[in-house]
Amino acid sequence: MKRDANTPQSDQDRLTIALIESIANQVRAAIESGDLPKIRMPTRGLENVTYDRAAGYLELGAMEKVRALTVNTARSFAQMLRLMAASRAMVKSNDFATKREAYYISKNWGDCRFDEQAESDAIMDDIEAIASRQSLSRENLRFYPEAHGGSVAGRLVVIDRNVLTGETIEIDCAKLGSGAYSIPRSAEQLNFRTDARFILAIETGGMFQRLNNHRFWESAQCIIVEMGGVPTRATRRFIRLLSDKHDLPVYCFVDCDPYGFTNIYRTLKAGSGNAAHLNRFLCVPRARFLGVSPQDIIDFGLQDATHPLTPVDIKRAKDALGNDPFIIAHPQWSAAIKQLLEMGVRAEQQALAKWGLNYVIDEYLPRKLAKVSEFLP
């Protein structure tokens, strides 16, 4: 969609264009002065990641790498500039490209086209890492993920707009029957109206559907969000914006296993080391772990509804205890993972059905929500 000449750019749009033009001007100035053109960018990797409890997420450190224009790097250097030029054009025309489309855009770039999407993804990550220092995300660069977010239901009105006319559109998530609102690939333009007390982020689609069909969110006065495993960046950004704009706590309800702890919950709350340049935008530092916890297996009599830890589970748990900066920084989490290893079992959300299909609604969640202060950090 072409941007109307009378449609003003946002502050972030102007900042995005200014950043790209600044880099291009630096490259041109170096060439004109006979110097070697260089583009500096943050080093992306675990060696450049720290966890600050005050910030609440895994942060990218100060280490940098330099991409200089040499015989060996001429192709990647050109690809980076062409991809930034595409970003600038999309911001100016109010358009976007998915990651897959960004790969195909290059097919008319001649010798600097991308041979595989892994190439374009890596260059895009480098550009995003540069932009993150200006508090700009990939969505501000107008590169959108392929995957949309999860489902949402409950006491929430999502305020969106018609991208063609600018007309405001309101979606009442309490009036979608047995269905739910689907989080778009970019949530930046969304606003919200709600009287909810908290957001409940749920790992599985089946559990989300049960809580939605029985309108748990009505009596609990909350918003429920389906994560569908490790939450997509769209889901994480949606929850973060909603939580920040309405000062809502976020409680996570996932399976009791090392994957649920360190891949699903930790990714939502503190982000990941491999994508530390994204964490300031996507993570939800105020999230708390409602359950299922190792202690819940005992407190709710689920011992005979568990499964043995697999070798992969055990390795993941031990790696977390020794290497995960988030787990190491929180003794409560180290204790919980050690407890799970000692028990030698894992439990799914659905294990609560041992006591009845709606036990999770009638007993488990009300009892847990009555003791928020006991949630894992």
C-alpha positions as CSV (number, residue, x, y, z in Angstrom):
1,M,0.0,0.0,0.0
2,K,1.4,3.4,-1.0
3,R,1.5,6.0,1.8
4,D,-0.8,8.9,1.2
5,A,1.2,12.1,0.8
6,N,-0.9,13.7,3.5
7,T,-0.3,10.8,6.0
8,P,2.4,11.9,8.5
9,Q,5.2,9.5,9.4
10,S,5.5,8.4,13.0
11,D,8.5,9.3,15.1
12,Q,9.7,5.8,14.8
13,D,9.4,5.9,11.0
14,R,11.5,9.1,10.9
15,L,14.1,7.6,13.2
16,T,14.3,4.4,11.1
17,I,14.9,6.5,7.9
18,A,17.4,8.7,9.6
19,L,19.4,5.7,10.9
20,I,19.5,4.0,7.4
21,E,20.5,7.3,5.7
22,S,23.1,8.0,8.3
23,I,24.8,4.6,7.7
24,A,24.6,5.1,3.9
25,N,26.1,8.6,4.2
26,Q,29.0,7.2,6.3
27,V,29.7,4.6,3.7
28,R,29.6,7.2,0.9
29,A,31.8,9.6,2.8
30,A,34.4,6.9,3.4
31,I,34.4,6.0,-0.3
32,E,34.8,9.7,-1.4
33,S,37.7,10.2,1.0
34,G,39.5,7.1,-0.1
35,D,38.9,5.2,3.2
36,L,37.7,1.7,3.6
37,P,33.9,1.7,4.2
38,K,32.8,0.0,7.4
39,I,29.6,-0.8,9.1
40,R,29.8,-1.4,12.9
41,M,27.2,-3.7,14.6
42,P,26.7,-5.4,17.9
43,T,28.2,-8.9,18.2
44,R,25.3,-11.4,18.4
45,G,26.2,-14.4,20.5
46,L,26.2,-15.8,24.0
47,E,29.6,-14.3,24.7
48,N,28.1,-10.9,24.4
49,V,25.0,-11.5,26.6
50,T,24.4,-10.5,30.3
51,Y,21.5,-10.8,32.6
52,D,20.6,-7.9,34.8
53,R,17.9,-8.6,37.3
54,A,17.0,-4.9,37.4
55,A,16.4,-4.8,33.7
56,G,14.7,-8.1,33.8
57,Y,15.9,-9.6,30.5
58,L,19.0,-10.9,28.8
59,E,20.8,-7.9,27.3
60,L,23.3,-7.5,24.5
61,G,26.6,-6.3,25.7
62,A,29.0,-3.7,24.3
63,M,31.1,-6.0,22.0
64,E,31.0,-5.1,18.4
65,K,32.0,-6.5,15.0
66,V,32.9,-4.6,11.9
67,R,31.8,-5.4,8.3
68,A,34.3,-3.8,6.0
69,L,34.2,-3.5,2.2
70,T,36.9,-5.9,1.0
71,V,37.3,-8.3,-1.9
72,N,36.0,-11.1,0.3
73,T,33.1,-9.2,1.8
74,A,31.9,-7.2,-1.2
75,R,28.8,-9.4,-1.7
76,S,27.6,-9.4,1.9
77,F,28.4,-5.7,2.2
78,A,26.2,-4.9,-0.8
79,Q,23.5,-7.2,0.4
80,M,23.3,-5.3,3.7
81,L,23.0,-2.0,1.9
82,R,20.4,-3.2,-0.5
83,L,18.3,-4.7,2.3
84,M,18.5,-1.4,4.2
85,A,17.5,0.4,1.1
86,A,14.5,-1.9,0.8
87,S,13.6,-1.1,4.4
88,R,13.8,2.6,3.8
89,A,11.5,2.3,0.7
90,M,8.9,0.3,2.7
91,V,8.9,2.8,5.5
92,K,8.4,5.7,3.1
93,S,5.6,3.8,1.2
94,N,4.0,2.4,4.4
95,D,4.5,-1.2,3.2
96,F,6.2,-4.3,4.6
97,A,7.8,-7.6,3.6
98,T,7.8,-10.9,5.3
99,K,11.2,-12.6,5.9
100,R,10.5,-14.9,3.0
101,E,9.5,-12.0,0.7
102,A,12.7,-10.2,1.7
103,Y,14.7,-13.2,0.4
104,Y,12.9,-13.1,-2.9
105,I,13.2,-9.3,-3.2
106,S,16.9,-9.9,-3.8
107,K,16.4,-12.0,-6.9
108,N,16.7,-8.9,-9.1
109,W,19.9,-7.7,-7.4
110,G,22.2,-9.5,-9.8
111,D,25.4,-10.9,-8.3
112,C,24.5,-9.8,-4.7
113,R,21.2,-11.7,-4.6
114,F,20.7,-14.2,-1.7
115,D,21.2,-17.8,-2.6
116,E,19.3,-19.1,0.5
117,Q,16.9,-17.5,3.0
118,A,19.4,-18.2,5.8
119,E,21.6,-15.6,4.2
120,S,18.9,-12.9,4.1
121,D,17.9,-13.8,7.7
122,A,21.4,-13.4,9.0
123,I,21.8,-10.0,7.3
124,M,18.4,-8.9,8.6
125,D,19.4,-9.9,12.1
126,D,22.6,-7.8,11.8
127,I,20.6,-4.8,10.6
128,E,18.1,-5.3,13.4
129,A,20.9,-5.5,16.0
130,I,22.1,-2.1,14.7
131,A,18.6,-0.6,14.9
132,S,18.0,-2.0,18.4
133,R,20.6,0.5,19.7
134,Q,18.1,3.2,18.6
135,S,15.2,1.3,20.2
136,L,14.0,0.2,16.8
137,S,12.8,-3.4,16.1
138,R,12.5,-5.4,12.9
139,E,8.9,-4.4,12.6
140,N,10.0,-0.7,12.6
141,L,12.3,-1.7,9.7
142,R,9.1,-3.2,8.1
143,F,10.3,-6.8,8.0
144,Y,7.6,-9.0,9.5
145,P,7.8,-12.6,10.7
146,E,5.9,-15.3,8.7
147,A,4.1,-16.5,11.8
148,H,1.3,-14.6,13.4
149,G,0.6,-14.7,17.1
150,G,-1.5,-16.9,19.3
151,S,-5.2,-16.5,20.2
152,V,-6.7,-14.1,22.7
153,A,-10.0,-14.1,24.6
154,G,-11.4,-12.3,27.6
155,R,-12.0,-8.8,29.0
156,L,-10.2,-6.9,26.3
157,V,-11.1,-4.6,23.4
158,V,-8.4,-4.4,20.7
159,I,-8.3,-1.1,18.9
160,D,-6.9,-1.5,15.4
161,R,-7.3,0.4,12.2
162,N,-8.2,-0.2,8.5
163,V,-4.8,0.1,6.8
164,L,-6.4,1.4,3.6
165,T,-8.7,4.1,5.1
166,G,-7.2,4.7,8.6
167,E,-10.7,4.0,10.1
168,T,-10.6,2.8,13.7
169,I,-11.8,-0.8,14.2
170,E,-12.6,-2.2,17.6
171,I,-12.6,-6.0,18.3
172,D,-14.2,-7.1,21.6
173,C,-12.5,-10.3,22.6
174,A,-15.4,-11.1,25.0
175,K,-17.9,-11.3,22.1
176,L,-16.3,-13.9,19.8
177,G,-18.4,-16.9,20.9
178,S,-16.3,-20.0,21.0
179,G,-13.7,-18.4,18.8
180,A,-10.9,-16.0,19.7
181,Y,-8.9,-13.0,18.4
182,S,-5.8,-13.9,16.4
183,I,-2.7,-11.7,17.2
184,P,-1.4,-10.1,14.0
185,R,2.2,-10.3,12.8
186,S,2.8,-6.8,14.0
187,A,1.1,-5.3,17.1
188,E,2.8,-1.9,17.0
189,Q,-0.4,-0.1,15.8
190,L,-2.7,-1.6,18.4
191,N,-4.3,0.1,21.4
192,F,-6.4,-1.5,24.1
193,R,-9.3,-1.0,26.4
194,T,-9.7,-3.4,29.4
195,D,-10.8,-3.8,33.0
196,A,-8.9,-7.0,33.4
197,R,-6.8,-7.7,36.5
198,F,-4.1,-9.8,34.8
199,I,-3.0,-11.7,31.7
200,L,-2.9,-15.5,31.8
201,A,-0.4,-16.8,29.2
202,I,-1.2,-20.5,28.4
203,E,1.2,-23.0,26.7
204,T,-1.2,-25.3,25.0
205,G,-4.1,-24.6,22.6
206,G,-6.2,-27.3,24.2
207,M,-6.0,-25.7,27.7
208,F,-6.7,-22.3,26.1
209,Q,-9.8,-23.7,24.4
210,R,-11.1,-25.2,27.7
211,L,-10.7,-22.0,29.6
212,N,-12.2,-20.0,26.8
213,N,-15.2,-22.3,26.2
214,H,-16.0,-22.1,30.0
215,R,-15.4,-18.3,30.0
216,F,-12.9,-18.6,32.8
217,W,-11.7,-15.1,32.0
218,E,-15.1,-13.7,32.9
219,S,-15.1,-14.9,36.6
220,A,-11.4,-14.4,37.0
221,Q,-11.6,-10.9,35.4
222,C,-8.6,-11.6,33.1
223,I,-7.4,-11.9,29.6
224,I,-6.2,-15.3,28.3
225,V,-3.5,-15.7,25.6
226,E,-2.6,-18.9,23.9
227,M,1.2,-19.2,23.4
228,G,1.2,-22.5,21.4
229,G,4.5,-23.7,22.7
230,V,7.4,-21.2,22.5
231,P,5.6,-17.9,21.9
232,T,6.2,-16.2,18.5
233,R,7.7,-12.8,18.5
234,A,4.2,-11.4,17.6
235,T,2.7,-13.0,20.7
236,R,5.5,-11.8,23.0
237,R,5.2,-8.2,21.6
238,F,1.5,-8.2,22.0
239,I,1.7,-9.4,25.6
240,R,4.4,-6.8,26.4
241,L,2.5,-3.9,24.9
242,L,-0.8,-4.9,26.6
243,S,1.0,-5.4,29.9
244,D,2.9,-2.1,29.7
245,K,0.0,0.0,28.5
246,H,-2.4,-1.2,31.2
247,D,0.0,-2.1,34.0
248,L,-1.2,-5.7,34.0
249,P,0.7,-8.5,35.6
250,V,1.3,-11.6,33.5
251,Y,1.0,-15.1,34.8
252,C,2.3,-18.1,32.9
253,F,0.7,-21.5,32.9
254,V,2.8,-24.1,31.2
255,D,3.9,-27.8,31.5
256,C,6.1,-28.9,34.3
257,D,9.3,-29.8,32.4
258,P,12.7,-28.3,31.6
259,Y,11.5,-27.2,28.2
260,G,8.5,-25.4,29.6
261,F,10.7,-23.7,32.2
262,T,13.7,-22.7,30.1
263,N,12.4,-22.5,26.5
264,I,8.8,-21.3,26.9
265,Y,8.6,-19.3,30.1
266,R,12.2,-18.0,30.1
267,T,11.8,-16.9,26.5
268,L,8.7,-14.9,27.3
269,K,10.0,-13.4,30.5
270,A,13.7,-12.7,29.8
271,G,14.2,-13.5,26.1
272,S,16.9,-15.7,24.7
273,G,20.7,-15.4,24.4
274,N,20.8,-15.9,20.7
275,A,18.5,-13.1,20.0
276,A,19.5,-10.7,22.8
277,H,19.1,-7.7,20.5
278,L,15.4,-8.4,20.5
279,N,14.7,-8.9,24.1
280,R,14.1,-5.2,25.1
281,F,11.1,-5.2,22.8
282,L,9.7,-8.7,23.1
283,C,10.3,-10.0,26.6
284,V,7.9,-9.5,29.5
285,P,10.0,-8.9,32.7
286,R,7.0,-8.6,35.0
287,A,5.8,-12.2,34.1
288,R,5.6,-14.7,36.9
289,F,5.4,-18.5,36.7
290,L,2.0,-19.7,38.0
291,G,2.6,-23.4,37.2
292,V,2.7,-26.2,36.7
293,S,5.6,-26.3,39.2
294,P,7.4,-29.4,40.7
295,Q,5.7,-28.6,44.0
296,D,2.3,-28.7,42.3
297,I,2.9,-32.3,41.5
298,I,2.9,-33.0,45.2
299,D,0.4,-30.4,46.4
300,F,-2.3,-31.5,43.8
301,G,-1.6,-35.2,44.0
302,L,-0.4,-35.7,40.4
303,Q,2.4,-38.2,41.2
304,D,0.6,-41.0,39.2
305,A,-0.2,-38.7,36.3
306,T,3.5,-37.9,35.4
307,H,6.0,-39.2,32.9
308,P,9.7,-40.0,33.5
309,L,12.2,-37.3,32.6
310,T,13.9,-38.2,29.3
311,P,17.6,-38.0,28.8
312,V,17.0,-34.8,26.8
313,D,15.0,-33.4,29.7
314,I,17.8,-34.2,32.2
315,K,20.5,-32.6,29.9
316,R,18.4,-29.5,29.4
317,A,17.8,-29.2,33.2
318,K,21.5,-29.6,34.0
319,D,22.5,-27.1,31.3
320,A,20.1,-24.6,32.8
321,L,21.5,-25.0,36.3
322,G,25.1,-24.5,35.0
323,N,24.8,-22.1,32.1
324,D,21.5,-20.2,32.0
325,P,22.1,-16.7,33.4
326,F,18.4,-16.3,34.2
327,I,18.2,-19.6,36.2
328,I,21.5,-18.9,38.0
329,A,20.3,-15.4,39.0
330,H,17.2,-16.8,40.7
331,P,17.8,-19.3,43.5
332,Q,14.1,-20.2,43.5
333,W,14.4,-21.5,40.0
334,S,17.6,-23.5,40.7
335,A,15.8,-25.1,43.6
336,A,12.7,-26.0,41.5
337,I,14.8,-27.6,38.7
338,K,16.8,-29.6,41.3
339,Q,13.5,-30.7,42.9
340,L,12.3,-31.9,39.5
341,L,15.5,-33.8,38.8
342,E,15.2,-35.5,42.2
343,M,11.6,-36.4,41.5
344,G,12.7,-37.8,38.1
345,V,9.3,-36.9,36.4
346,R,7.6,-34.3,34.4
347,A,3.9,-33.3,34.3
348,E,1.7,-31.7,31.6
349,Q,-1.1,-29.2,32.2
350,Q,-3.6,-31.8,31.2
351,A,-2.5,-34.0,34.1
352,L,-4.9,-32.0,36.2
353,A,-7.7,-33.7,34.3
354,K,-7.0,-36.7,36.6
355,W,-9.4,-35.0,39.1
356,G,-12.0,-34.0,36.4
357,L,-12.0,-32.2,33.2
358,N,-12.8,-28.8,34.8
359,Y,-10.7,-29.3,37.9
360,V,-8.3,-26.8,36.5
361,I,-11.0,-24.2,36.4
362,D,-12.8,-25.0,39.6
363,E,-9.9,-25.8,41.9
364,Y,-6.3,-25.5,40.5
365,L,-6.3,-22.0,39.1
366,P,-8.4,-20.4,41.9
367,R,-6.1,-21.9,44.5
368,K,-3.0,-20.8,42.7
369,L,-4.2,-17.3,42.0
370,A,-5.0,-16.9,45.7
371,K,-1.3,-17.1,46.4
372,V,0.4,-15.0,43.7
373,S,3.2,-14.1,46.1
374,E,4.3,-17.7,46.0
375,F,4.7,-17.9,42.2
376,L,8.2,-18.5,40.9
377,P,10.0,-15.4,39.6
